[in-house]
Structures are given as C-alpha cells and as structure tokens.
Amino acid sequence: MEQWNPAMKKLAGGSLYGATCRRLAKNGGKVAGVIWYQGASDANEDVAPIYTRAMKKLVSAFRRDCRNKALPIAVVQISRVVGWPIETAKPWNAVQDQERLLQGAIKHLATVPAIDLPLTDCIHIEGVGQNRLGRRLAQAMCVLRGERKAGKMPLDLGKIEIEQEARGM
C-alpha cells in the first residue's frame, strides 16, 4: 500500500498511485470502476493492522480523482495460505479478514473471495481458478454498477479462521 499512498500522487510515475492518476488524466479522466487485487505485500506484522485505514484513504482518493463519489470498486480477497507456520500466516489472515469486511465499511465496494480457488503453490491461484475469479469480478462489478439483470453478488463471505493442517495423515 505504500506505493499506492495518495499523498504520493505528485510523484507521477514515481509512485503507483501517481502513475495511475497520470494515465487516468491522459485517457479522459473517467473509468467505469476499479478492480483491486492487492494485499500480499501488506500481510506482515508491521502494516497488516492498518490495511483497512489505508484502503479507506485509497478508495476516497480514487473517487476524488475520478470525480465519481460512487465509483464502483471490486476488491479481491487474497487467497488462502498453505503450509506456512501459524505465526507467519496470522498477518496474512488479518489482511484477508479486513478485505472481507471492507464491503461493510465502504459504500459501493464489493469483496470477491479467492480463498476457495485451487493454488499452484502456497499462495498463488492456478489458471482455472483465475478464470473463475475473473467471472466473479465481472459479476460483482455488474451488481455494483446497477446493471439490469445483474443478479446478486457472486459469493457471500463468512468468517476467516486459521486452521492448523493435520500432519502425518
């Protein structure tokens, strides 16, 4: 989230937020919505506790700079983590849970889960899962944009819990 800090907008290409705003201006200043898939780099003890606060600032800045107070934003909840020690996984799970709760804390935002999708390694979603995630994001964005026949959000998110893997089975 550090590179997405709206306070770094003036750095233009020197920050991710600044580069995004520069591209936005070059393309007419309007977007239909934002898809956000980030969180893994914040899944550490130092910054995980402030993830929600940082997201609220970022969403507010996106909406200000896009001149759309109701800009729809679909957030991907980072996937599950497999094989990490519980102490290492706790900040990861903290970010997951904060992402799950964002849709209740920020209007016109939906969280789309990825925790049930198949993995290629301890955290990365494999190809078929990426396709499923893309369909979920499209569905969520249609609902957020109020499109006719959009239906419901793709999935409702429940509580996140850390489970210890059974060893030796």
Solvent accessible surface area in square Angstrom, and as a share of the most:
residue,aa,sasa,rsa
1,M,29,0.13
2,E,142,0.64
3,Q,75,0.33
4,W,51,0.18
5,N,62,0.32
6,P,25,0.16
7,A,68,0.53
8,M,43,0.19
9,K,83,0.35
10,K,172,0.73
11,L,91,0.45
12,A,36,0.28
13,G,45,0.43
14,G,49,0.48
15,S,3,0.02
16,L,86,0.43
17,Y,0,0.00
18,G,1,0.01
19,A,10,0.07
20,T,40,0.23
21,C,14,0.08
22,R,114,0.41
23,R,141,0.52
24,L,22,0.11
25,A,77,0.60
26,K,156,0.66
27,N,115,0.59
28,G,58,0.56
29,G,6,0.05
30,K,147,0.62
31,V,64,0.37
32,A,62,0.48
33,G,22,0.21
34,V,24,0.14
35,I,96,0.49
36,W,12,0.04
37,Y,102,0.39
38,Q,32,0.14
39,G,1,0.01
40,A,49,0.38
41,S,84,0.54
42,D,9,0.05
43,A,16,0.12
44,N,59,0.30
45,E,135,0.61
46,D,125,0.65
47,V,50,0.28
48,A,3,0.02
49,P,96,0.61
50,I,71,0.36
51,Y,2,0.01
52,T,37,0.22
53,R,150,0.55
54,A,23,0.18
55,M,1,0.01
56,K,92,0.39
57,K,127,0.54
58,L,1,0.01
59,V,4,0.02
60,S,69,0.44
61,A,3,0.02
62,F,15,0.06
63,R,26,0.10
64,R,141,0.51
65,D,21,0.11
66,C,6,0.04
67,R,173,0.63
68,N,54,0.28
69,K,189,0.80
70,A,45,0.35
71,L,0,0.00
72,P,10,0.06
73,I,2,0.01
74,A,0,0.00
75,V,0,0.00
76,V,0,0.00
77,Q,0,0.00
78,I,7,0.04
79,S,5,0.03
80,R,84,0.31
81,V,25,0.14
82,V,61,0.35
83,G,48,0.46
84,W,77,0.27
85,P,90,0.56
86,I,58,0.30
87,E,114,0.51
88,T,70,0.40
89,A,7,0.05
90,K,94,0.40
91,P,14,0.09
92,W,9,0.03
93,N,21,0.11
94,A,40,0.31
95,V,0,0.00
96,Q,3,0.01
97,D,39,0.20
98,Q,32,0.14
99,E,0,0.00
100,R,40,0.15
101,L,95,0.47
102,L,0,0.00
103,Q,66,0.29
104,G,76,0.73
105,A,54,0.42
106,I,16,0.08
107,K,165,0.70
108,H,86,0.38
109,L,8,0.04
110,A,1,0.01
111,T,6,0.03
112,V,1,0.00
113,P,6,0.04
114,A,0,0.00
115,I,56,0.29
116,D,79,0.41
117,L,0,0.00
118,P,51,0.32
119,L,36,0.18
120,T,92,0.54
121,D,73,0.38
122,C,48,0.29
123,I,33,0.17
124,H,104,0.46
125,I,12,0.06
126,E,45,0.20
127,G,48,0.46
128,V,92,0.53
129,G,0,0.00
130,Q,78,0.35
131,N,93,0.48
132,R,88,0.32
133,L,4,0.02
134,G,37,0.35
135,R,150,0.55
136,R,24,0.09
137,L,17,0.09
138,A,56,0.43
139,Q,58,0.26
140,A,0,0.00
141,M,25,0.11
142,C,42,0.25
143,V,39,0.22
144,L,35,0.17
145,R,121,0.44
146,G,62,0.60
147,E,73,0.33
148,R,208,0.76
149,K,181,0.77
150,A,17,0.13
151,G,59,0.56
152,K,171,0.73
153,M,68,0.30
154,P,37,0.23
155,L,75,0.37
156,D,136,0.71
157,L,23,0.12
158,G,51,0.49
159,K,155,0.66
160,I,27,0.14
161,E,116,0.52
162,I,69,0.35
163,E,149,0.67
164,Q,119,0.53
165,E,83,0.37
166,A,70,0.55
167,R,167,0.61
168,G,89,0.85
169,M,206,0.92
